Amino acid sequence: MKQLVGTGTGKVTFARCVRSNSVLAKMSLMERYLVIIRNKSAQYLLITSFPARIAYGMISLSIFFKVQQTTGSIAVAGLATGVNGVAGATTAGLRGTLIDRFGMKIPLRFFAPGYAILIMLFSTGNSKTTLVLFAFILGFSAPPINLSVRPLWKVTVPPDQVRTAYAVDTAVMNSVGVFGPLIATSISLNSSPDIALELCSVLIIIGGLSLSFTPQLRNWVPEKKEAGDLAVWRTPAMQLMMVEGVFIGLGWGAFDIAVPAFATLENVAHRTGFIFAIMAAGNVIGGLLAGSISKKTSSLKAFRRIYGAWFVLSLPLAFTYPGWSMMIVTASMSLMSGGLQVFYFEISEAVRPKGSAVAALGWLWTVEGTFASIGAALGGFISEHYSPRYVLALTTICIGIGFVVFKSGSTLLQAADRVPSDKEDEEAIESNLDTNK
């Protein structure tokens, strides 16, 4: 199918857009994804951002193993990973606000080289204080890769393909979890964490700078705020999503440390990468399946149902061991979480205030990432002084609380609990013709 272009020919071009919308509705799952993958602009966006996403997939375990091998302490390694995440998360919203106001080029071209340099400096650390301090500073300079990629899809594919594009992008984001943790673990255990960190530095430079030169950046224009619009953090629906993010961040941050800590304590540290890789593969599959769901499905209803299944599947987590049992349970959970991400982005897009396309996602990640970092630090301490099983139980509890928060506050998310009419789809296409270049 030809890519839609803004030709200025009015009704003729609009009619073609409407016909393409009906053709897309009749396509099979694989055909929908092939339309995105064959789109040259989509290929460019995915390829340019991939190296930096690999680096992000590697960085947490690279930091963990660097600190753990240097200091001999799992608790300190968890602390370093945690403070790195806190620094990155607390500034995600600010970076998103900068992008919404000034565009993407300058932040990407400034933060990517700075982050790469700080990774190299971190790799030279040899004391507990130095490593924790540099991990903290490193987090502040994290370039806004995913914050930049998400909004660019709207100027890369036609509106009727955005849900499928989000699913493809989510799959790619999760696929780095297949390679990132595996690469970081393999290099750190078989060679040196320093080499893993150096590779992260190179990949972030390549990906960050390549993304800053993508053609889509010329077409993307930050939304203008409307008078009377509330700030992101003052919007009730966004406040609800932030409260849910507190618990999911805490639980998932603890989980991310519990797995390598459990494996290290049991002298099977090499299994860490495989467990995360299996989870990432499940996320990819779950995201792709979610993207195949008809546009007649309400994002909110689908999200609630999958969230409930995610919680139920997490119940045996605390009783697993870093081997086949943990792989099976986390694989089933990741199928659900992969689908959740697709609908989560759609819900946030539906309820956010205008003029906050990047900032809304950034502030959500600020909350979730900050508490994920707290969870990581807490998880390292509990794992070393008590048991990683308590940390895994904390993950399940937090997922359950998050589900209750979302379900009890569903009335605030009604904007995402509706099916767009054909007329609204057509109006959306017409209003976005000039962006489909």
Kinemage of the C-alpha trace (Angstrom):
@kinemage 1
@onewidth
@group {chain A} dominant
@subgroup {mainchain}
@vectorlist {calphas} color= white
{ca met a 1} P 0.000 0.000 0.000
{ca lys a 2} L 1.347 3.400 -0.927
{ca gln a 3} L 2.224 5.783 1.821
{ca leu a 4} L -0.196 8.695 2.110
{ca val a 5} L 1.197 12.108 1.287
{ca gly a 6} L -0.022 15.649 1.812
{ca thr a 7} L -0.430 16.883 -1.746
{ca gly a 8} L -2.842 19.696 -1.103
{ca thr a 9} L -5.266 18.216 -3.638
{ca gly a 10} L -8.145 18.309 -1.154
{ca lys a 11} L -10.994 15.874 -1.689
{ca val a 12} L -9.106 13.593 -4.087
{ca thr a 13} L -6.344 12.873 -1.601
{ca phe a 14} L -8.843 12.660 1.257
{ca ala a 15} L -10.910 10.087 -0.640
{ca arg a 16} L -7.820 7.959 -1.183
{ca cys a 17} L -7.102 8.155 2.555
{ca val a 18} L -10.609 6.974 3.399
{ca arg a 19} L -10.351 4.080 0.926
{ca ser a 20} L -6.977 3.080 2.427
{ca asn a 21} L -8.600 3.037 5.858
{ca ser a 22} L -11.221 0.509 4.728
{ca val a 23} L -8.568 -1.586 2.967
{ca leu a 24} L -6.463 -1.707 6.135
{ca ala a 25} L -9.469 -2.938 8.129
{ca lys a 26} L -9.674 -6.010 5.888
{ca met a 27} L -5.994 -6.906 6.241
{ca ser a 28} L -4.716 -9.868 8.225
{ca leu a 29} L -2.498 -9.467 11.270
{ca met a 30} L 0.715 -10.112 9.310
{ca glu a 31} L -0.312 -7.781 6.491
{ca arg a 32} L -0.881 -4.944 8.953
{ca tyr a 33} L 2.629 -5.318 10.325
{ca leu a 34} L 4.161 -5.667 6.860
{ca val a 35} L 2.599 -2.339 5.853
{ca ile a 36} L 4.489 -0.668 8.707
{ca ile a 37} L 7.731 -2.563 8.184
{ca arg a 38} L 7.786 -1.817 4.430
{ca asn a 39} L 7.302 1.882 5.060
{ca lys a 40} L 10.771 3.393 4.438
{ca ser a 41} L 10.217 6.198 6.948
{ca ala a 42} L 9.199 3.643 9.577
{ca gln a 43} L 12.277 1.544 8.780
{ca tyr a 44} L 14.504 4.585 9.221
{ca leu a 45} L 12.915 5.474 12.555
{ca leu a 46} L 13.228 1.929 13.904
{ca ile a 47} L 16.803 1.405 12.704
{ca thr a 48} L 18.204 4.737 13.896
{ca ser a 49} L 16.767 4.357 17.401
{ca phe a 50} L 17.693 0.669 17.790
{ca pro a 51} L 21.361 1.060 18.918
{ca ala a 52} L 20.424 3.481 21.691
{ca arg a 53} L 17.605 1.197 22.804
{ca ile a 54} L 20.057 -1.712 22.980
{ca ala a 55} L 22.270 0.466 25.183
{ca tyr a 56} L 19.327 1.171 27.484
{ca gly a 57} L 18.611 -2.562 27.603
{ca met a 58} L 22.199 -3.178 28.733
{ca ile a 59} L 22.868 -0.310 31.097
{ca ser a 60} L 21.110 -1.464 34.284
{ca leu a 61} L 22.745 -4.900 34.425
{ca ser a 62} L 26.078 -3.421 33.323
{ca ile a 63} L 25.927 -1.027 36.275
{ca phe a 64} L 24.797 -3.822 38.601
{ca phe a 65} L 27.620 -6.201 37.683
{ca lys a 66} L 30.246 -3.416 37.623
{ca val a 67} L 29.388 -2.358 41.177
{ca gln a 68} L 28.819 -5.897 42.460
{ca gln a 69} L 32.166 -7.155 41.135
{ca thr a 70} L 34.039 -4.057 42.312
{ca thr a 71} L 32.576 -3.857 45.826
{ca gly a 72} L 31.442 -7.452 46.384
{ca ser a 73} L 28.080 -6.201 47.646
{ca ile a 74} L 24.683 -6.886 46.087
{ca ala a 75} L 23.117 -4.172 48.273
{ca val a 76} L 25.527 -1.518 46.966
{ca ala a 77} L 24.971 -2.734 43.408
{ca gly a 78} L 21.215 -2.363 43.918
{ca leu a 79} L 21.756 1.099 45.415
{ca ala a 80} L 23.839 2.228 42.419
{ca thr a 81} L 21.247 0.900 39.987
{ca gly a 82} L 18.520 2.576 42.015
{ca val a 83} L 20.084 6.040 42.232
{ca asn a 84} L 20.864 5.905 38.512
{ca gly a 85} L 17.207 5.222 37.819
{ca val a 86} L 16.018 7.937 40.215
{ca ala a 87} L 18.197 10.547 38.534
{ca gly a 88} L 16.984 9.525 35.081
{ca ala a 89} L 13.339 9.241 36.082
{ca thr a 90} L 13.060 12.529 37.983
{ca thr a 91} L 14.299 14.427 34.932
{ca ala a 92} L 12.271 12.505 32.292
{ca gly a 93} L 9.308 14.841 32.690
{ca leu a 94} L 11.534 17.897 32.407
{ca arg a 95} L 13.136 16.541 29.230
{ca gly a 96} L 9.682 15.820 27.834
{ca thr a 97} L 8.591 19.382 28.595
{ca leu a 98} L 11.692 20.719 26.828
{ca ile a 99} L 10.892 18.637 23.744
{ca asp a 100} L 7.265 19.819 23.695
{ca arg a 101} L 8.437 23.402 23.875
{ca phe a 102} L 11.610 23.495 21.761
{ca gly a 103} L 11.651 20.317 19.647
{ca met a 104} L 13.826 17.184 19.681
{ca lys a 105} L 17.061 18.007 17.871
{ca ile a 106} L 18.880 19.973 20.559
{ca pro a 107} L 18.055 17.622 23.485
{ca leu a 108} L 19.143 14.558 21.488
{ca arg a 109} L 22.350 16.144 20.206
{ca phe a 110} L 23.244 17.418 23.672
{ca phe a 111} L 22.297 14.490 25.888
{ca ala a 112} L 23.542 11.590 23.705
{ca pro a 113} L 27.264 12.592 23.669
{ca gly a 114} L 27.126 13.700 27.311
{ca tyr a 115} L 25.613 10.384 28.395
{ca ala a 116} L 28.227 8.419 26.442
{ca ile a 117} L 31.069 10.338 28.099
{ca leu a 118} L 29.638 9.787 31.577
{ca ile a 119} L 29.283 6.043 30.944
{ca met a 120} L 32.987 5.913 30.157
{ca leu a 121} L 33.797 7.842 33.332
{ca phe a 122} L 31.610 5.499 35.378
{ca ser a 123} L 33.487 2.471 34.000
{ca thr a 124} L 36.734 3.839 35.503
{ca gly a 125} L 35.329 3.957 39.055
{ca asn a 126} L 36.909 1.653 41.640
{ca ser a 127} L 35.327 2.598 44.970
{ca lys a 128} L 31.827 2.340 46.428
{ca thr a 129} L 31.392 6.097 46.834
{ca thr a 130} L 32.697 6.925 43.362
{ca leu a 131} L 30.536 4.331 41.626
{ca val a 132} L 27.305 5.311 43.409
{ca leu a 133} L 27.992 9.021 42.817
{ca phe a 134} L 28.777 8.536 39.113
{ca ala a 135} L 25.733 6.270 38.677
{ca phe a 136} L 23.619 9.097 40.096
{ca ile a 137} L 25.159 11.735 37.802
{ca leu a 138} L 24.873 9.369 34.831
{ca gly a 139} L 21.105 9.183 35.253
{ca phe a 140} L 20.656 12.940 34.817
{ca ser a 141} L 22.104 12.905 31.305
{ca ala a 142} L 20.026 10.043 29.824
{ca pro a 143} L 18.998 11.110 26.277
{ca pro a 144} L 15.226 11.083 25.548
{ca ile a 145} L 15.222 8.228 23.014
{ca asn a 146} L 11.822 6.607 23.642
{ca leu a 147} L 10.268 9.959 24.550
{ca ser a 148} L 11.256 11.157 21.071
{ca val a 149} L 10.323 8.075 19.064
{ca arg a 150} L 6.707 7.731 20.258
{ca pro a 151} L 5.404 11.119 18.981
{ca leu a 152} L 7.249 10.679 15.672
{ca trp a 153} L 4.995 7.773 14.676
{ca lys a 154} L 2.168 10.236 14.076
{ca val a 155} L 4.202 11.910 11.330
{ca thr a 156} L 5.532 8.602 10.002
{ca val a 157} L 2.368 6.560 9.307
{ca pro a 158} L -1.269 7.450 8.496
{ca pro a 159} L -3.619 7.778 11.492
{ca asp a 160} L -5.340 4.450 10.804
{ca gln a 161} L -1.982 2.689 11.190
{ca val a 162} L -0.874 4.357 14.435
{ca arg a 163} L -2.119 1.551 16.728
{ca thr a 164} L -0.275 -1.035 14.617
{ca ala a 165} L 2.818 1.205 14.565
{ca tyr a 166} L 2.683 1.504 18.362
{ca ala a 167} L 2.536 -2.287 18.587
{ca val a 168} L 5.543 -2.652 16.273
{ca asp a 169} L 7.439 0.003 18.227
{ca thr a 170} L 6.546 -1.663 21.539
{ca ala a 171} L 7.777 -4.977 20.128
{ca val a 172} L 11.063 -3.381 19.096
{ca met a 173} L 11.401 -1.663 22.480
{ca asn a 174} L 10.886 -4.984 24.190
{ca ser a 175} L 13.117 -6.874 21.777
{ca val a 176} L 16.097 -4.934 23.076
{ca gly a 177} L 15.357 -6.754 26.323
{ca val a 178} L 16.148 -9.974 24.494
{ca phe a 179} L 19.563 -8.755 23.457
{ca gly a 180} L 20.441 -6.055 26.003
{ca pro a 181} L 20.440 -8.057 29.255
{ca leu a 182} L 21.911 -11.100 27.495
{ca ile a 183} L 24.769 -9.054 26.034
{ca ala a 184} L 25.385 -7.221 29.320
{ca thr a 185} L 25.391 -10.431 31.372
{ca ser a 186} L 27.551 -12.377 28.920
{ca ile a 187} L 30.169 -9.652 28.580
{ca ser a 188} L 30.188 -8.792 32.293
{ca leu a 189} L 30.587 -12.396 33.475
{ca asn a 190} L 32.810 -13.736 30.693
{ca ser a 191} L 34.982 -10.687 30.190
{ca ser a 192} L 34.431 -7.471 32.164
{ca pro a 193} L 31.583 -5.082 33.019
{ca asp a 194} L 33.869 -2.283 31.794
{ca ile a 195} L 33.665 -3.640 28.241
{ca ala a 196} L 29.867 -3.854 28.504
{ca leu a 197} L 29.756 -0.221 29.634
{ca glu a 198} L 32.069 0.868 26.821
{ca leu a 199} L 29.766 -0.837 24.317
{ca cys a 200} L 26.807 1.015 25.840
{ca ser a 201} L 28.670 4.284 25.328
{ca val a 202} L 29.311 3.602 21.639
{ca leu a 203} L 25.734 2.471 20.968
{ca ile a 204} L 24.174 5.501 22.650
{ca ile a 205} L 26.261 7.869 20.507
{ca ile a 206} L 25.322 6.056 17.300
{ca gly a 207} L 21.626 5.785 18.122
{ca gly a 208} L 21.109 9.181 19.726
{ca leu a 209} L 22.808 11.195 17.015
{ca ser a 210} L 21.279 9.128 14.183
{ca leu a 211} L 17.806 9.703 15.592
{ca ser a 212} L 18.440 13.445 15.803
{ca phe a 213} L 18.929 13.543 12.010
{ca thr a 214} L 15.780 11.592 11.034
{ca pro a 215} L 13.605 13.305 8.381
{ca gln a 216} L 10.544 13.006 10.646
{ca leu a 217} L 11.992 15.603 12.998
{ca arg a 218} L 11.416 18.221 10.295
{ca asn a 219} L 7.716 17.289 10.072
{ca trp a 220} L 7.007 17.019 13.787
{ca val a 221} L 5.711 20.205 15.397
{ca pro a 222} L 5.018 20.391 19.147
{ca glu a 223} L 1.324 20.767 19.954
{ca lys a 224} L 0.162 24.175 21.084
{ca lys a 225} L -1.420 24.407 24.501
{ca glu a 226} L -4.966 25.730 24.662
{ca ala a 227} L -6.039 28.366 27.152
{ca gly a 228} L -7.457 26.817 30.288
{ca asp a 229} L -5.742 23.444 29.847
{ca leu a 230} L -4.493 21.980 33.110
{ca ala a 231} L -0.868 21.009 33.580
{ca val a 232} L -0.116 17.290 33.218
{ca trp a 233} L 0.261 16.715 36.957
{ca arg a 234} L -3.003 18.588 37.708
{ca thr a 235} L -5.172 16.532 35.354
{ca pro a 236} L -7.216 13.974 37.383
{ca ala a 237} L -6.799 11.180 34.830
{ca met a 238} L -3.029 11.687 34.701
{ca gln a 239} L -2.902 11.832 38.502
{ca leu a 240} L -4.593 8.427 38.603
{ca met a 241} L -2.057 6.990 36.156
{ca met a 242} L 0.762 8.447 38.257
{ca val a 243} L -0.604 6.802 41.434
{ca glu a 244} L -0.721 3.477 39.591
{ca gly a 245} L 2.828 4.160 38.386
{ca val a 246} L 4.019 4.477 41.986
{ca phe a 247} L 3.165 0.849 42.730
{ca ile a 248} L 4.128 -0.635 39.364
{ca gly a 249} L 7.424 1.234 39.468
{ca leu a 250} L 8.151 0.055 43.017
{ca gly a 251} L 7.277 -3.564 42.255
{ca trp a 252} L 9.017 -3.792 38.900
{ca gly a 253} L 12.146 -2.010 40.127
{ca ala a 254} L 12.391 -4.522 42.964
{ca phe a 255} L 11.886 -7.375 40.497
{ca asp a 256} L 14.689 -6.127 38.223
{ca ile a 257} L 17.134 -6.476 41.111
{ca ala a 258} L 15.612 -9.606 42.663
{ca val a 259} L 16.332 -11.703 39.567
{ca pro a 260} L 20.102 -11.016 39.271
{ca ala a 261} L 20.430 -11.004 43.079
{ca phe a 262} L 18.665 -14.380 43.419
{ca ala a 263} L 20.722 -15.864 40.577
{ca thr a 264} L 23.975 -14.507 42.031
{ca leu a 265} L 23.238 -15.822 45.515
{ca glu a 266} L 22.475 -19.262 44.040
{ca asn a 267} L 25.691 -19.180 41.945
{ca val a 268} L 23.748 -19.241 38.673
{ca ala a 269} L 24.277 -15.596 37.695
{ca his a 270} L 24.617 -16.593 34.034
{ca arg a 271} L 20.879 -17.389 33.967
{ca thr a 272} L 19.958 -13.743 34.585
{ca gly a 273} L 20.285 -12.749 30.958
{ca phe a 274} L 18.274 -15.740 29.759
{ca ile a 275} L 15.402 -14.984 32.157
{ca phe a 276} L 15.209 -11.360 31.037
{ca ala a 277} L 15.541 -12.417 27.401
{ca ile a 278} L 12.606 -14.833 27.691
{ca met a 279} L 10.561 -12.096 29.344
{ca ala a 280} L 11.429 -9.656 26.587
{ca ala a 281} L 10.417 -12.192 23.942
{ca gly a 282} L 7.077 -12.580 25.724
{ca asn a 283} L 6.670 -8.801 25.768
{ca val a 284} L 7.281 -8.672 22.020
{ca ile a 285} L 4.658 -11.345 21.321
{ca gly a 286} L 2.155 -9.778 23.710
{ca gly a 287} L 2.624 -6.353 22.158
{ca leu a 288} L 2.142 -7.679 18.631
{ca leu a 289} L -1.010 -9.555 19.631
{ca ala a 290} L -2.389 -6.396 21.236
{ca gly a 291} L -1.705 -4.453 18.069
{ca ser a 292} L -3.759 -6.960 16.072
{ca ile a 293} L -6.933 -6.270 18.058
{ca ser a 294} L -9.609 -4.520 16.032
{ca lys a 295} L -10.102 -0.779 16.380
{ca lys a 296} L -13.571 -1.638 17.682
{ca thr a 297} L -11.940 -2.622 20.983
{ca ser a 298} L -11.897 -0.050 23.769
{ca ser a 299} L -8.351 0.546 25.009
{ca leu a 300} L -9.551 0.896 28.595
{ca lys a 301} L -11.581 -2.333 28.623
{ca ala a 302} L -8.773 -4.315 27.010
{ca phe a 303} L -6.284 -2.816 29.485
{ca arg a 304} L -8.381 -3.774 32.540
{ca arg a 305} L -8.857 -7.356 31.381
{ca ile a 306} L -5.197 -7.906 30.582
{ca tyr a 307} L -4.148 -6.222 33.850
{ca gly a 308} L -6.297 -8.684 35.839
{ca ala a 309} L -4.722 -11.635 34.024
{ca trp a 310} L -1.253 -10.156 34.660
{ca phe a 311} L -1.916 -10.097 38.413
{ca val a 312} L -3.250 -13.666 38.497
{ca leu a 313} L -0.228 -14.974 36.575
{ca ser a 314} L 2.131 -13.189 39.004
{ca leu a 315} L 0.791 -15.023 42.073
{ca pro a 316} L 3.309 -17.953 41.907
{ca leu a 317} L 6.279 -15.607 41.341
{ca ala a 318} L 7.613 -15.696 44.921
{ca phe a 319} L 7.734 -19.487 44.849
{ca thr a 320} L 9.907 -19.745 41.743
{ca tyr a 321} L 13.646 -20.430 41.476
{ca pro a 322} L 16.015 -18.834 38.934
{ca gly a 323} L 15.600 -21.694 36.487
{ca trp a 324} L 12.712 -23.211 34.543
{ca ser a 325} L 10.045 -22.274 37.097
{ca met a 326} L 10.967 -18.585 37.006
{ca met a 327} L 11.293 -18.638 33.215
{ca ile a 328} L 7.800 -20.119 32.780
{ca val a 329} L 6.066 -17.760 35.226
{ca thr a 330} L 7.811 -14.618 33.977
{ca ala a 331} L 7.220 -15.619 30.345
{ca ser a 332} L 3.463 -15.868 30.958
{ca met a 333} L 3.499 -12.532 32.813
{ca ser a 334} L 5.420 -10.839 30.020
{ca leu a 335} L 2.785 -11.852 27.456
{ca met a 336} L 0.331 -9.757 29.461
{ca ser a 337} L 2.682 -6.842 30.154
{ca gly a 338} L 3.575 -6.584 26.456
{ca gly a 339} L -0.073 -6.087 25.577
{ca leu a 340} L -0.584 -3.701 28.489
{ca gln a 341} L 2.056 -1.331 27.147
{ca val a 342} L 0.242 -0.853 23.841
{ca phe a 343} L -3.060 0.049 25.511
{ca tyr a 344} L -1.314 2.088 28.209
{ca phe a 345} L 0.105 4.415 25.552
{ca glu a 346} L -3.329 4.717 23.939
{ca ile a 347} L -4.984 5.553 27.271
{ca ser a 348} L -2.384 8.189 28.126
{ca glu a 349} L -2.818 9.683 24.659
{ca ala a 350} L -6.597 9.855 25.118
{ca val a 351} L -6.617 11.505 28.554
{ca arg a 352} L -3.579 13.796 28.461
{ca pro a 353} L -4.028 17.594 28.137
{ca lys a 354} L -3.324 19.190 24.755
{ca gly a 355} L 0.193 20.409 24.139
{ca ser a 356} L 1.747 17.617 26.217
{ca ala a 357} L 2.394 14.836 23.678
{ca val a 358} L 5.888 14.193 25.063
{ca ala a 359} L 5.657 15.747 28.520
{ca ala a 360} L 2.690 13.559 29.547
{ca leu a 361} L 4.617 10.374 28.860
{ca gly a 362} L 7.714 11.910 30.422
{ca trp a 363} L 5.958 12.729 33.694
{ca leu a 364} L 4.394 9.269 33.870
{ca trp a 365} L 7.859 7.774 33.429
{ca thr a 366} L 9.218 10.206 36.030
{ca val a 367} L 6.861 8.801 38.662
{ca glu a 368} L 7.197 5.168 37.630
{ca gly a 369} L 10.948 5.378 37.107
{ca thr a 370} L 11.560 7.161 40.414
{ca phe a 371} L 9.738 4.480 42.367
{ca ala a 372} L 11.347 1.749 40.246
{ca ser a 373} L 14.669 3.083 41.438
{ca ile a 374} L 13.481 3.041 45.038
{ca gly a 375} L 12.306 -0.526 44.440
{ca ala a 376} L 15.696 -1.475 43.014
{ca ala a 377} L 17.546 -0.112 46.042
{ca leu a 378} L 15.057 -1.743 48.414
{ca gly a 379} L 15.212 -5.002 46.471
{ca gly a 380} L 18.986 -5.178 46.727
{ca phe a 381} L 18.907 -4.642 50.506
{ca ile a 382} L 16.115 -7.175 51.138
{ca ser a 383} L 17.718 -9.755 48.825
{ca glu a 384} L 21.075 -9.569 50.578
{ca his a 385} L 19.864 -9.371 54.181
{ca tyr a 386} L 16.684 -11.470 54.001
{ca ser a 387} L 15.627 -13.277 50.829
{ca pro a 388} L 14.953 -12.445 47.148
{ca arg a 389} L 11.654 -14.309 47.507
{ca tyr a 390} L 10.329 -11.456 49.661
{ca val a 391} L 11.203 -9.072 46.852
{ca leu a 392} L 9.380 -11.211 44.283
{ca ala a 393} L 6.349 -11.266 46.600
{ca leu a 394} L 6.532 -7.460 46.742
{ca thr a 395} L 6.272 -7.386 42.942
{ca thr a 396} L 3.029 -9.385 43.000
{ca ile a 397} L 1.572 -7.204 45.769
{ca cys a 398} L 2.377 -4.029 43.846
{ca ile a 399} L 0.791 -5.379 40.643
{ca gly a 400} L -2.353 -6.176 42.635
{ca ile a 401} L -2.505 -2.683 44.144
{ca gly a 402} L -1.928 -1.122 40.728
{ca phe a 403} L -4.827 -3.113 39.311
{ca val a 404} L -7.133 -1.966 42.127
{ca val a 405} L -6.095 1.668 41.599
{ca phe a 406} L -6.805 1.516 37.872
{ca lys a 407} L -10.109 -0.317 38.252
{ca ser a 408} L -11.408 1.951 41.031
{ca gly a 409} L -10.529 5.098 39.085
{ca ser a 410} L -11.823 4.003 35.687
{ca thr a 411} L -14.410 6.796 35.616
{ca leu a 412} L -11.544 9.288 35.238
{ca leu a 413} L -10.387 7.476 32.103
{ca gln a 414} L -13.674 7.485 30.174
{ca ala a 415} L -12.034 9.335 27.278
{ca ala a 416} L -10.219 6.061 26.519
{ca asp a 417} L -13.357 3.928 26.910
{ca arg a 418} L -15.024 4.625 23.594
{ca val a 419} L -14.941 3.512 19.975
{ca pro a 420} L -14.171 6.230 17.384
{ca ser a 421} L -16.854 6.568 14.715
{ca asp a 422} L -16.051 6.240 11.007
{ca lys a 423} L -16.635 9.975 10.631
{ca glu a 424} L -14.135 10.739 13.396
{ca asp a 425} L -11.600 8.427 11.751
{ca glu a 426} L -12.087 10.283 8.456
{ca glu a 427} L -11.762 13.677 10.146
{ca ala a 428} L -8.582 12.498 11.822
{ca ile a 429} L -7.167 11.445 8.459
{ca glu a 430} L -8.150 14.743 6.845
{ca ser a 431} L -6.602 16.825 9.607
{ca asn a 432} L -3.346 14.879 9.419
{ca leu a 433} L -2.841 14.771 5.657
{ca asp a 434} L 0.068 17.190 5.744
{ca thr a 435} L 1.917 15.067 8.269
{ca asn a 436} L 1.873 11.860 6.258
{ca lys a 437} L 5.031 12.623 4.289
